[in-house]
């Protein structure tokens, strides 16, 4: 790709003419490795104060450019403008032809449009709807974001005036000294809002929306970064640039990463790319780190992983000896996968609930066993998991016992209902008998009264009989008298 040029004040050609569409990288904490689309507004003299740049070098190629960003805003809502060094500017990456649909595969290194800029990551999976999940390891944990294909592009490097796509997957690392930062300066992109799941865009070209991606894990505080030497560090006599190139895929679901090819040095000579073998570092620290390992730590991603918070709280010194069974070229990649797996296991354990399936704990224990075989210090984690599993396994018998007790309660309740019905029937019968008893008692009382009355009458009759008897005896013994005398005595007796 040819870039527009312009004659500078010194008579030398400037790389970008006014109005050229370019991309500007950021070296600020929290934004390293990102590229933002802008347009060249003006050229400045070599003495322009404080242009944002990587390293100082002379010549017109270090003359600053005044650029205006398309997606970044300054205070007041105006497009952000600033002076930047030529060393952080490159042409806008060419768009694919309209009839060329991008296809992404696992382990592809891509650029994803996120937070108003392009960030570099590694494809970890593609779902059935062609949405692409990209891995962005940060300083404390790895993060995944799901993108619509329209918001991804093939990762290309601008080298000696040519766009070059690495033959192997390119290693994405965090430069040494990079740190996560929540500070946003001079119109840097705000925190992203994920208002709804993925919104697919048919043809985004230069337009991107916040809805075209979905954060699958916590939003990254610091994105993946690519280590590149600025053009100012090139050897002008040989026109060469060095960078680390490798095929890297780190699984985020606790499984091993795919094969990772041993690092190589990508160099260019007169614009032609070629690969040459990488030379091992002789640095004492690197030698110490590689001691007793079945591979050499070429990847600078180790620095990112080992600086994560989990490895500060739980330092690990795995030996990775089981990886000796694999080809030497892929051992380092598998080891990186184990490191990511360790972080995922710890995070998964912290999110366990008592309602979590037992199989989840058993599966995690199996993964921990694999980590232990590779030298990870997981005895404490394993012990904690086994305790959790033992508590979880108590749930089954207790639930069965609970069901048994509840069944007994149900049976007893039914029996109680039957007894209550019997009691009710007995009470009903008792009420009926009590009524009968009262009636019988009343009748008996009446009869007693009648008997008493009859007894009284008997006494009267007996007395009358006695009186009659007495009269009979008296009359029998009475002397004979005249009729007149007898009538007189009768009247006396009657009185």
Buried (B, 14 or more C-beta within 10 A) or exposed (E): EEBBEBEBEEEEEBBBBBEBBBBBBBBBBBBBBBBBBBBBBEBBEBEBEEBBBBEEBEEBBBBBBBBBBBBBBBEEEEBBBBBBBBBBBBBBBEEEEEEEEBEBEBBBBBBBBBBBBBBBBBBBBBEEEEBBBBBBBBBBBBBBBBBBBBBBBBBBBBBBEBBBEBBBBBBBBBBEEBEBBEEBEEBBBEEBEEEEEBBBBEEBEEEBBBBBBBBBBEBBBBBBBBBBBBBBEBEEEEBBBBBBBBBBBBBBEBBBBBBBBBBBBBBBEEEEBEEEEBEEBEEEEBEEBBEEBBBBBBBBBBBBBBBBEBBEEBEBEBBBEBBEEBEEBBBBBBBBBBBBBBBBBBBBBEEBEEEBEEEBBEEBBEBBEBBBBBBBBBEEBBEEBEEBBEEBEEEEEEEEEEEEEEEEEEEEEEEEEEEEEEEEEEEEEEEEEEEEEEEEEEEEEEEEEEEEEEEEEEEEEEEEEEEEEEEEEEEEEEEEEEEEEEEEBEEEEEE
